[in-house]
Amino acid sequence: MIVVGAGGKMGRMACDAVESAPDLQLVARAGRSDDPAALAREAGAQVAVDLSVPSASPGVVAGLVAAGVHVVVGTSGWDEAALGRLRAQLDEAPAGTGVVVVPNFAIGAVLMVRFAEAAARWFTSVEVIEAHHPAKVDAPSGTAVRTAELIAAARRSAGTASAPDATTSAVDGARGADVEGVPVHSLRMAGVMAAQEVWLGNHGEMLTLRHEATDRTAYAPGLLLAVREVASRPGLTVGLEHLLGV
């Protein structure tokens, strides 16, 4: 397999995890100046892990898919429009080519999102707060966006009313970003790696769900699971939860 973005912090973690796995072989590392698809073909890679940057990721993945390489995408920034274009490309790709897009590789984070989705219909108010290191280039995080989308879908399905909010005057951004009606607040702070909370409120009670990753090794088990599973999942899969069975 090949790791794209191998020089970054997540890329180095991915390379270490693959090299420590007895059933996997790292055959190439792609940096900014490399053509990942050409490098994958040259090295004979069957699977690629994309850990590039949001601006480059769609092009990287498109090139790999066109070459018939299965891809695990750990880069943020994949909105519905980009996913739609990828689905269309996979329809024309070599038979059996699979892509798994993973907003968060941490198993605890995936479970937290599922718990939030299950609880959201039962609470009057729901908001998401995410915190990351100041070098993160996108906000909100892909995990926070995915969380808000799943919360919103669960509330629509249950017919839950919109959360009450009497705000009529606010500084821009004070109520966070609006993701399908769910406020999402982003913090970028030194001393933090990655954390997310979902606050759910009813009259007289609060439920808070929190997950924090303090070291990038937390992402290794989920990443390895996706690498091992992607070839058996033709087409597009979004979210590690489908591989975990939750």
NORCOR-V490186 format. One record per residue. N is the residue number from 0. RES is the residue in three letters. PSI is psi in whole degrees, 0 to 359 (NA if undefined). OMEGA is omega in degrees with one decimal (* if undefined). D_CENTER is the distance of its C-alpha to the mean C-alpha in whole Angstrom. Layout:
N/RES/PSI/OMEGA/D_CENTER + N/RES/PSI/OMEGA/D_CENTER
This chain:
0/MET/167/-178.5/20 + 1/ILE/143/174.9/19 + 2/VAL/123/177.3/17 + 3/VAL/129/-172.4/16 + 4/GLY/32/-173.4/16 + 5/ALA/340/-178.5/18 + 6/GLY/347/179.4/19 + 7/GLY/174/-177.5/17 + 8/LYS/315/177.0/16 + 9/MET/322/179.5/13 + 10/GLY/318/178.5/15 + 11/ARG/321/176.3/18 + 12/MET/317/-178.8/16 + 13/ALA/316/178.9/15 + 14/CYS/316/179.1/19 + 15/ASP/318/-178.1/20 + 16/ALA/316/-179.3/18 + 17/VAL/317/-178.6/19 + 18/GLU/338/178.2/23 + 19/SER/350/-178.2/23 + 20/ALA/122/-175.5/22 + 21/PRO/340/-176.5/26 + 22/ASP/4/-178.2/25 + 23/LEU/154/179.2/23 + 24/GLN/125/175.7/24 + 25/LEU/115/-175.4/22 + 26/VAL/347/-179.8/25 + 27/ALA/152/174.9/23 + 28/ARG/125/-177.6/21 + 29/ALA/132/175.5/20 + 30/GLY/190/-174.3/21 + 31/ARG/327/-175.2/21 + 32/SER/359/-176.7/25 + 33/ASP/157/169.8/24 + 34/ASP/103/-173.6/23 + 35/PRO/320/-178.7/21 + 36/ALA/316/179.3/22 + 37/ALA/319/179.3/25 + 38/LEU/321/178.2/25 + 39/ALA/316/178.5/23 + 40/ARG/316/-178.2/26 + 41/GLU/322/-176.8/28 + 42/ALA/351/-178.3/27 + 43/GLY/29/-178.9/27 + 44/ALA/135/176.1/23 + 45/GLN/334/-177.0/22 + 46/VAL/141/174.3/18 + 47/ALA/146/170.8/16 + 48/VAL/120/-179.9/13 + 49/ASP/112/176.0/12 + 50/LEU/47/-178.2/11 + 51/SER/227/178.1/13 + 52/VAL/156/-175.6/13 + 53/PRO/322/-177.3/11 + 54/SER/333/-176.9/15 + 55/ALA/336/-169.6/16 + 56/SER/312/-179.0/13 + 57/PRO/319/178.5/14 + 58/GLY/320/178.1/17 + 59/VAL/311/-177.2/16 + 60/VAL/319/179.2/15 + 61/ALA/318/179.4/18 + 62/GLY/320/179.6/20 + 63/LEU/317/179.6/19 + 64/VAL/318/178.5/19 + 65/ALA/332/178.8/22 + 66/ALA/1/178.4/23 + 67/GLY/21/-180.0/22 + 68/VAL/132/173.9/20 + 69/HIS/144/-174.7/17 + 70/VAL/133/167.6/14 + 71/VAL/120/-174.6/10 + 72/VAL/118/176.1/8 + 73/GLY/11/-179.5/6 + 74/THR/138/179.1/7 + 75/SER/172/171.2/6 + 76/GLY/6/-179.2/8 + 77/TRP/97/177.9/8 + 78/ASP/180/-175.7/11 + 79/GLU/324/179.2/13 + 80/ALA/315/179.6/15 + 81/ALA/320/178.1/14 + 82/LEU/323/177.7/12 + 83/GLY/318/177.8/16 + 84/ARG/323/179.1/17 + 85/LEU/319/176.9/15 + 86/ARG/315/-179.9/17 + 87/ALA/320/178.7/20 + 88/GLN/320/-179.9/20 + 89/LEU/331/176.6/19 + 90/ASP/333/-178.4/22 + 91/GLU/359/-175.3/24 + 92/ALA/165/174.4/23 + 93/PRO/141/-173.3/25 + 94/ALA/134/174.5/25 + 95/GLY/356/-178.2/23 + 96/THR/132/-177.8/20 + 97/GLY/147/174.0/16 + 98/VAL/130/173.3/13 + 99/VAL/117/177.6/10 + 100/VAL/122/-173.0/7 + 101/VAL/105/177.0/4 + 102/PRO/329/179.4/1 + 103/ASN/128/-179.1/4 + 104/PHE/347/-177.5/7 + 105/ALA/123/-177.0/10 + 106/ILE/321/177.7/12 + 107/GLY/323/178.7/13 + 108/ALA/320/177.9/10 + 109/VAL/316/178.6/9 + 110/LEU/320/178.0/13 + 111/MET/317/178.6/13 + 112/VAL/318/179.7/11 + 113/ARG/321/177.2/14 + 114/PHE/319/179.4/17 + 115/ALA/317/178.5/16 + 116/GLU/318/-179.2/16 + 117/ALA/326/-175.5/19 + 118/ALA/337/-167.0/21 + 119/ALA/324/-175.9/20 + 120/ARG/343/-173.7/23 + 121/TRP/359/-174.8/25 + 122/PHE/145/-178.4/25 + 123/THR/318/-175.6/27 + 124/SER/141/176.3/24 + 125/VAL/131/173.9/21 + 126/GLU/155/-177.2/19 + 127/VAL/135/176.0/16 + 128/ILE/124/177.6/16 + 129/GLU/146/179.7/13 + 130/ALA/136/178.1/15 + 131/HIS/169/177.0/14 + 132/HIS/154/-174.5/16 + 133/PRO/353/178.2/18 + 134/ALA/354/179.5/17 + 135/LYS/133/-170.2/14 + 136/VAL/344/-176.9/14 + 137/ASP/149/176.2/12 + 138/ALA/137/-6.1/13 + 139/PRO/169/177.3/11 + 140/SER/159/176.8/8 + 141/GLY/324/179.0/5 + 142/THR/317/-179.3/5 + 143/ALA/319/178.1/9 + 144/VAL/314/179.4/9 + 145/ARG/319/178.1/8 + 146/THR/312/-178.4/10 + 147/ALA/321/179.1/13 + 148/GLU/317/-179.9/12 + 149/LEU/321/176.1/13 + 150/ILE/312/-178.7/16 + 151/ALA/318/179.9/17 + 152/ALA/319/179.2/18 + 153/ALA/321/-179.8/19 + 154/ARG/322/176.5/21 + 155/ARG/316/-179.1/23 + 156/SER/324/-178.4/23 + 157/ALA/354/-177.9/25 + 158/GLY/25/-179.7/27 + 159/THR/136/-179.2/26 + 160/ALA/157/175.4/28 + 161/SER/148/-179.5/26 + 162/ALA/139/178.6/26 + 163/PRO/142/178.5/29 + 164/ASP/110/-175.8/29 + 165/ALA/9/-177.7/32 + 166/THR/126/175.9/31 + 167/THR/347/-179.9/33 + 168/SER/126/-178.2/33 + 169/ALA/149/170.3/30 + 170/VAL/142/-179.5/29 + 171/ASP/128/177.7/27 + 172/GLY/353/-176.4/23 + 173/ALA/328/179.3/25 + 174/ARG/13/177.0/23 + 175/GLY/184/175.2/20 + 176/ALA/146/177.8/18 + 177/ASP/109/177.3/18 + 178/VAL/98/-178.5/15 + 179/GLU/40/176.6/18 + 180/GLY/357/179.3/20 + 181/VAL/120/177.3/18 + 182/PRO/133/178.6/19 + 183/VAL/123/-176.7/16 + 184/HIS/132/-177.4/17 + 185/SER/131/173.5/16 + 186/LEU/139/174.7/18 + 187/ARG/107/-168.2/18 + 188/MET/140/169.8/20 + 189/ALA/144/179.7/22 + 190/GLY/353/180.0/22 + 191/VAL/141/170.2/18 + 192/MET/295/179.1/15 + 193/ALA/127/178.3/13 + 194/ALA/152/176.3/14 + 195/GLN/141/173.9/13 + 196/GLU/144/170.1/16 + 197/VAL/122/178.6/17 + 198/TRP/126/178.3/20 + 199/LEU/129/-174.8/22 + 200/GLY/138/167.5/26 + 201/ASN/168/173.9/29 + 202/HIS/118/176.1/32 + 203/GLY/359/179.1/34 + 204/GLU/153/175.3/30 + 205/MET/141/171.3/27 + 206/LEU/126/178.5/24 + 207/THR/126/176.3/21 + 208/LEU/131/-176.2/18 + 209/ARG/139/171.2/17 + 210/HIS/139/176.6/15 + 211/GLU/133/172.3/15 + 212/ALA/123/-177.9/14 + 213/THR/352/179.3/17 + 214/ASP/143/-177.0/17 + 215/ARG/347/175.2/14 + 216/THR/342/176.3/16 + 217/ALA/337/-176.9/14 + 218/TYR/347/-173.1/11 + 219/ALA/312/-178.2/14 + 220/PRO/319/178.8/15 + 221/GLY/321/178.5/11 + 222/LEU/315/179.7/11 + 223/LEU/323/176.3/15 + 224/LEU/313/-179.5/14 + 225/ALA/319/179.1/12 + 226/VAL/319/-177.9/15 + 227/ARG/334/-173.2/17 + 228/GLU/336/-168.1/16 + 229/VAL/324/-177.9/15 + 230/ALA/338/-179.8/19 + 231/SER/7/-178.6/20 + 232/ARG/81/179.0/17 + 233/PRO/150/-179.8/19 + 234/GLY/203/-173.7/17 + 235/LEU/130/171.6/14 + 236/THR/129/179.8/11 + 237/VAL/114/176.4/8 + 238/GLY/133/179.5/7 + 239/LEU/340/-177.7/8 + 240/GLU/329/-179.4/11 + 241/HIS/333/178.5/13 + 242/LEU/334/-179.9/14 + 243/LEU/346/-178.3/15 + 244/GLY/24/177.5/17 + 245/VAL/NA/*/16
